[in-house]
Amino acid sequence: MDAIIRLGARSAVIVAVLSVVVLAALNRDSTGSTFGHFQMGGIELKIDSKGVYNGVAVPSATWAMKDLVPGSDKFFNFPDVKPGDFGCETVSVHVEKGNAYLCLDFKNLSNKDNRVNEPESLVDPNGNSSGELANNLQFFGWLDNGDGIFKNGEKILFGTTTKAATTVLNNMSYPLGDAKNFGTCRQSETRYVGMCWCAGTLTVNLQTGKMSCDGSTLGNIAQTDSMSIDVSVRAVSSDDQPKFTCSTGNVTPPPPPKHSQYCSHGYWKQSHHFDNWVGYSPNQQFSSVFDNAFPGETLFEVLQNGGGGLNRLGRETVGALLNAGKLSNFPYTQSQVKSMFNAAYPGSNSAYNTLADKFELDENCPLN
């Protein structure tokens, strides 16, 4: 990456940062089963990495395509980061077997103060209570074409309006390819991710791709501080879960609490209860809220459908949507109801009945 600019005298402010570590971790698929060395459910992945720090290649962050070793392989690992330091990483994810949706997940951000030296104590009233490094390290990420250089037209993953690690990396998930963004990564295909960081203010010209790092904005507040975060690539079979997205895949609906409130679909289809519909109306098209499983039918008409399979799921889904909008102790939110239905459709009758069973609870309607 060219045009790296450092402003301010580095000798005037020295930040003895302990570590900036990004671990390549194992992850779990949406069913909860562990895939070791990035193999699961017929999908096999291999990862390679190319790291550059202040324009110099980093051997510890550079490796050929292989299975990752959790806790050992690190994309970034720098024991002494100073204001104006700048680094980039190009990671390639290769699907050796199967067709997959891929998500880039960041978890377990640690932001430590460690100790306070005299320069830091003058500007850091928090002392050892919290670290400031993650607030002052800025990151930018994009889907790359494999050359490791950001160019106009390449898809940006994070780091446009804000770049602070505490915002763009903390418990965040970004699609490298899912049902709504960039599509399936097919067998033998490779997806490339570029990530750059700056100790200070990172500026990216989205037209030219030029990046600059201004270390003069960092100051002494982060001296002795450290930051670490776990990074993992999550793979889900796009053949088995064609509607999967990296965001909805993170939604794990809580189990129904004891004494959950629930009004049956029979309650919601009575016209004198229409006043209790929150956020939606009986004449609203089902397809305006969910995937188009019932072409031309309104929410009210789907409520009236008889039979099992998809029809049963449809009426229970509309009932769940209305329960979520009105009842304080219904176990799902309206957003979860929509995501759960869209993830199940299209599918099998078995999948439809499984989800309908989750939406249909014991009658406990406080509105009667």
C-alpha positions as CSV (number, residue, x, y, z in Angstrom):
1,M,0.0,0.0,0.0
2,D,1.6,3.3,-1.0
3,A,1.3,6.9,0.1
4,I,1.7,6.2,3.9
5,I,2.0,9.5,5.6
6,R,3.2,10.0,9.1
7,L,2.7,13.4,10.7
8,G,4.3,14.7,13.8
9,A,7.6,13.8,15.4
10,R,7.5,10.2,16.5
11,S,10.3,10.8,18.9
12,A,8.1,13.2,20.9
13,V,5.5,10.7,21.7
14,I,6.3,7.0,22.3
15,V,3.5,4.6,22.8
16,A,4.8,1.3,24.3
17,V,1.9,-0.8,23.3
18,L,2.1,-4.3,24.5
19,S,0.3,-6.1,21.7
20,V,-2.1,-5.8,18.8
21,V,-3.2,-9.4,18.3
22,V,-5.7,-10.8,15.9
23,L,-6.2,-14.5,16.4
24,A,-7.4,-17.0,13.8
25,A,-10.0,-18.9,15.8
26,L,-12.1,-21.9,15.3
27,N,-15.8,-21.1,15.0
28,R,-19.1,-22.8,15.0
29,D,-21.7,-23.2,12.3
30,S,-25.3,-22.2,12.9
31,T,-26.2,-25.6,14.3
32,G,-23.6,-25.3,17.0
33,S,-21.4,-28.1,15.8
34,T,-17.6,-27.3,15.8
35,F,-15.7,-27.5,12.6
36,G,-12.0,-28.3,13.3
37,H,-9.4,-26.8,11.1
38,F,-12.2,-25.1,9.0
39,Q,-14.0,-28.3,8.0
40,M,-17.6,-28.9,8.6
41,G,-20.7,-30.2,7.0
42,G,-19.0,-31.1,3.7
43,I,-17.3,-27.7,3.5
44,E,-13.5,-27.4,3.6
45,L,-11.7,-24.1,3.8
46,K,-8.1,-23.1,3.6
47,I,-6.7,-19.6,4.5
48,D,-3.6,-17.7,3.4
49,S,-2.3,-14.4,4.6
50,K,0.1,-11.6,3.6
51,G,1.0,-9.0,6.2
52,V,2.8,-5.7,5.8
53,Y,3.9,-3.4,8.7
54,N,5.2,0.1,7.9
55,G,5.9,-1.1,4.4
56,V,7.8,-4.2,5.4
57,A,6.6,-7.8,5.0
58,V,5.7,-9.5,8.3
59,P,6.8,-13.2,8.3
60,S,4.7,-14.1,11.3
61,A,1.5,-12.8,9.6
62,T,2.3,-14.3,6.2
63,W,1.7,-17.9,5.3
64,A,0.7,-20.0,2.3
65,M,-2.8,-21.6,2.0
66,K,-3.3,-24.0,5.0
67,D,-5.6,-24.9,7.8
68,L,-5.4,-22.3,10.6
69,V,-4.2,-23.2,14.1
70,P,-6.4,-21.3,16.7
71,G,-4.3,-19.2,19.1
72,S,-1.2,-19.7,17.1
73,D,-1.7,-18.1,13.7
74,K,-2.1,-14.3,14.0
75,F,-3.0,-11.8,11.3
76,F,-1.5,-8.9,13.4
77,N,0.8,-9.3,16.4
78,F,3.0,-6.2,17.2
79,P,4.5,-5.7,20.6
80,D,5.6,-2.1,20.2
81,V,3.2,0.1,18.2
82,K,3.9,3.8,17.9
83,P,1.9,6.8,16.7
84,G,1.7,6.7,12.9
85,D,2.4,3.0,12.6
86,F,0.5,1.5,9.7
87,G,-0.2,-2.0,8.6
88,C,-2.2,-4.0,6.1
89,E,-3.2,-7.6,5.8
90,T,-4.6,-9.5,2.8
91,V,-6.4,-12.7,3.7
92,S,-7.7,-15.2,1.1
93,V,-10.4,-17.8,1.9
94,H,-10.4,-20.7,-0.4
95,V,-13.4,-23.1,-0.5
96,E,-11.8,-26.5,-1.4
97,K,-15.0,-28.5,-1.0
98,G,-18.7,-27.6,-1.1
99,N,-20.5,-24.3,-1.8
100,A,-20.5,-21.9,1.1
101,Y,-21.7,-18.6,2.5
102,L,-18.8,-17.0,4.4
103,C,-18.8,-14.5,7.3
104,L,-15.9,-12.6,8.8
105,D,-16.5,-12.5,12.6
106,F,-14.8,-10.3,15.2
107,K,-15.3,-11.3,18.9
108,N,-13.8,-10.9,22.4
109,L,-12.3,-7.5,22.0
110,S,-9.9,-6.8,25.0
111,N,-8.8,-3.3,25.6
112,K,-6.4,-3.1,28.6
113,D,-4.6,-0.3,30.3
114,N,-2.0,-2.7,31.9
115,R,-0.1,0.0,33.8
116,V,0.2,3.7,33.9
117,N,3.6,5.5,33.3
118,E,4.2,9.2,34.0
119,P,3.4,10.6,30.5
120,E,0.1,8.6,30.4
121,S,-0.9,9.6,33.9
122,L,-0.9,13.3,32.9
123,V,-3.6,12.7,30.3
124,D,-5.4,9.5,31.5
125,P,-7.6,10.1,34.6
126,N,-9.0,6.6,34.4
127,G,-5.7,5.1,35.4
128,N,-5.8,1.3,35.2
129,S,-9.6,1.1,34.8
130,S,-9.7,0.9,31.0
131,G,-7.5,1.0,28.0
132,E,-7.7,3.5,25.2
133,L,-5.8,1.8,22.5
134,A,-8.8,0.2,20.8
135,N,-10.4,3.7,20.7
136,N,-7.4,5.1,18.9
137,L,-6.5,2.3,16.5
138,Q,-8.5,2.7,13.3
139,F,-9.3,-0.1,10.8
140,F,-10.6,-0.2,7.2
141,G,-11.7,-3.4,5.4
142,W,-12.8,-4.3,1.9
143,L,-13.4,-7.2,-0.4
144,D,-10.2,-7.3,-2.5
145,N,-9.4,-8.7,-5.9
146,G,-6.3,-10.4,-4.5
147,D,-3.6,-7.8,-5.1
148,G,-3.9,-6.3,-1.5
149,I,-4.5,-2.7,-2.8
150,F,-7.8,-1.0,-2.3
151,K,-9.2,0.5,-5.4
152,N,-12.3,2.5,-6.4
153,G,-15.2,0.1,-7.0
154,E,-14.1,-2.7,-4.6
155,K,-16.8,-3.4,-1.9
156,I,-16.1,-1.8,1.5
157,L,-16.8,-4.0,4.5
158,F,-16.1,-1.4,7.3
159,G,-14.3,1.8,8.1
160,T,-16.2,4.5,6.1
161,T,-18.0,6.8,8.5
162,T,-16.1,5.6,11.6
163,K,-12.9,3.4,11.8
164,A,-12.3,3.0,15.6
165,A,-11.7,-0.7,16.5
166,T,-14.2,-0.4,19.4
167,T,-16.9,0.4,16.8
168,V,-16.0,-1.5,13.6
169,L,-14.6,-4.7,15.2
170,N,-16.3,-5.2,18.5
171,N,-18.7,-8.2,18.2
172,M,-19.2,-7.5,14.5
173,S,-19.8,-9.8,11.6
174,Y,-19.2,-8.9,7.9
175,P,-20.4,-11.0,4.9
176,L,-17.8,-12.2,2.5
177,G,-20.7,-13.8,0.7
178,D,-24.2,-14.6,1.9
179,A,-27.8,-14.6,0.5
180,K,-28.0,-10.8,0.4
181,N,-24.4,-9.8,-0.1
182,F,-21.9,-11.0,-2.8
183,G,-23.5,-14.5,-3.1
184,T,-22.2,-18.0,-2.8
185,C,-18.5,-18.8,-2.7
186,R,-18.4,-21.9,-4.8
187,Q,-16.1,-24.9,-4.7
188,S,-12.6,-24.0,-5.8
189,E,-13.4,-20.2,-5.6
190,T,-11.4,-17.8,-3.4
191,R,-12.6,-14.7,-1.7
192,Y,-10.0,-12.0,-0.7
193,V,-10.3,-9.6,2.3
194,G,-8.1,-6.5,2.7
195,M,-7.6,-4.9,6.1
196,C,-5.5,-1.9,7.0
197,W,-4.9,-0.3,10.4
198,C,-3.4,2.9,11.7
199,A,-2.2,4.0,15.1
200,G,-3.8,7.4,14.9
201,T,-6.2,8.8,12.2
202,L,-6.6,6.7,9.1
203,T,-7.7,8.6,6.0
204,V,-8.8,6.7,2.9
205,N,-9.5,8.4,-0.4
206,L,-12.3,6.2,-1.8
207,Q,-11.7,7.5,-5.4
208,T,-7.9,6.9,-5.7
209,G,-7.5,4.3,-2.9
210,K,-4.7,6.4,-1.4
211,M,-4.4,5.9,2.4
212,S,-2.6,8.1,5.0
213,C,-2.0,7.6,8.7
214,D,-1.7,10.6,11.0
215,G,-0.1,9.6,14.3
216,S,-0.1,13.1,15.8
217,T,-3.7,12.6,16.9
218,L,-2.8,9.7,19.2
219,G,-0.9,11.4,22.0
220,N,0.1,9.7,25.3
221,I,-3.3,8.4,26.5
222,A,-2.7,4.9,25.1
223,Q,0.8,4.4,26.4
224,T,1.4,0.9,27.8
225,D,-2.1,-0.1,26.6
226,S,-2.9,-3.3,24.6
227,M,-5.7,-4.6,22.4
228,S,-6.5,-8.0,21.2
229,I,-9.4,-9.5,19.3
230,D,-10.4,-12.9,17.9
231,V,-11.1,-13.2,14.2
232,S,-12.8,-16.2,12.6
233,V,-14.2,-17.2,9.3
234,R,-17.6,-18.8,9.5
235,A,-18.8,-21.1,6.8
236,V,-22.4,-22.3,6.2
237,S,-23.5,-24.5,3.3
238,S,-25.4,-22.3,0.9
239,D,-27.0,-25.5,-0.6
240,D,-28.5,-26.4,2.8
241,Q,-29.4,-22.8,3.9
242,P,-30.1,-20.8,0.8
243,K,-31.5,-17.9,2.8
244,F,-28.7,-17.6,5.3
245,T,-27.2,-14.1,6.0
246,C,-24.3,-13.3,8.3
247,S,-26.5,-11.1,10.4
248,T,-29.6,-13.4,10.8
249,G,-27.3,-16.3,11.3
250,N,-26.1,-14.7,14.5
251,V,-29.6,-14.5,15.9
252,T,-30.2,-17.3,18.4
253,P,-33.7,-16.8,19.6
254,P,-34.0,-17.4,23.4
255,P,-36.0,-20.3,24.7
256,P,-39.6,-19.3,25.6
257,P,-39.5,-18.1,29.2
258,K,-41.9,-19.5,31.8
259,H,-45.4,-18.0,31.6
260,S,-44.8,-16.6,28.1
261,Q,-47.7,-14.5,26.8
262,Y,-49.3,-15.8,23.7
263,C,-52.5,-15.1,21.8
264,S,-53.5,-17.7,19.2
265,H,-53.9,-16.9,15.5
266,G,-57.7,-17.3,16.1
267,Y,-57.5,-14.2,18.4
268,W,-55.7,-12.1,15.8
269,K,-58.1,-12.8,12.9
270,Q,-61.1,-11.5,14.7
271,S,-62.1,-8.1,13.3
272,H,-62.9,-6.6,16.7
273,H,-59.2,-7.3,17.7
274,F,-57.7,-5.4,14.7
275,D,-57.1,-2.4,17.0
276,N,-54.4,-4.5,18.7
277,W,-52.4,-5.0,15.5
278,V,-49.1,-3.1,16.1
279,G,-47.0,-1.9,13.2
280,Y,-49.0,-3.8,10.6
281,S,-52.5,-3.9,9.1
282,P,-54.8,-6.8,8.1
283,N,-54.9,-5.7,4.5
284,Q,-51.1,-5.4,4.2
285,Q,-49.5,-7.9,1.7
286,F,-47.7,-10.8,3.3
287,S,-44.9,-10.2,0.8
288,S,-44.3,-6.7,2.1
289,V,-43.1,-8.2,5.4
290,F,-41.8,-11.6,4.6
291,D,-40.4,-13.5,1.6
292,N,-43.2,-14.0,-0.9
293,A,-44.5,-17.4,0.2
294,F,-48.2,-16.5,-0.3
295,P,-48.4,-14.4,-3.6
296,G,-51.2,-11.9,-3.6
297,E,-52.4,-12.8,0.0
298,T,-52.7,-10.3,2.8
299,L,-51.6,-10.9,6.4
300,F,-55.3,-11.4,7.3
301,E,-55.8,-13.9,4.5
302,V,-52.7,-15.9,5.5
303,L,-54.1,-16.0,9.1
304,Q,-57.3,-17.6,7.7
305,N,-55.5,-20.4,5.7
306,G,-56.2,-23.9,6.9
307,G,-54.0,-27.0,6.7
308,G,-50.5,-28.0,7.7
309,G,-47.0,-27.4,6.3
310,L,-46.5,-24.0,4.9
311,N,-50.1,-22.9,5.5
312,R,-49.7,-23.7,9.2
313,L,-46.4,-21.9,9.4
314,G,-47.9,-18.9,7.6
315,R,-50.7,-18.3,10.1
316,E,-48.5,-19.0,13.1
317,T,-45.9,-16.6,11.7
318,V,-48.4,-13.8,11.3
319,G,-49.7,-14.5,14.8
320,A,-46.1,-14.4,16.2
321,L,-45.5,-11.1,14.4
322,L,-48.5,-9.6,16.1
323,N,-47.8,-11.2,19.5
324,A,-44.2,-9.7,19.3
325,G,-45.6,-6.3,18.6
326,K,-48.2,-6.2,21.4
327,L,-47.1,-8.6,24.2
328,S,-44.3,-7.7,26.6
329,N,-43.5,-11.3,27.4
330,F,-43.6,-13.0,24.0
331,P,-40.2,-14.7,23.5
332,Y,-39.4,-13.2,20.1
333,T,-39.1,-9.8,18.6
334,Q,-40.8,-8.8,15.3
335,S,-37.4,-8.7,13.7
336,Q,-36.6,-12.2,14.9
337,V,-40.0,-13.5,13.6
338,K,-39.2,-12.1,10.2
339,S,-35.7,-13.5,10.1
340,M,-36.7,-16.9,11.3
341,F,-39.5,-17.2,8.7
342,N,-37.2,-16.0,5.8
343,A,-34.5,-18.5,6.9
344,A,-37.0,-21.4,6.8
345,Y,-38.6,-20.5,3.5
346,P,-38.4,-22.1,1.0
347,G,-37.9,-25.4,2.8
348,S,-39.5,-28.7,3.7
349,N,-42.7,-29.4,5.6
350,S,-40.6,-30.7,8.4
351,A,-38.8,-27.4,8.7
352,Y,-42.1,-25.5,8.5
353,N,-43.6,-27.5,11.3
354,T,-40.5,-27.2,13.5
355,L,-40.7,-23.4,13.3
356,A,-44.5,-23.3,13.7
357,D,-44.0,-25.3,16.9
358,K,-41.7,-22.5,18.2
359,F,-44.3,-19.8,17.4
360,E,-47.3,-21.7,18.8
361,L,-47.2,-21.6,22.6
362,D,-49.6,-22.5,25.3
363,E,-52.5,-20.1,25.3
364,N,-51.8,-17.2,27.7
365,C,-53.4,-14.1,26.2
366,P,-53.7,-11.1,28.4
367,L,-55.7,-9.3,25.7
368,N,-58.8,-11.5,26.1
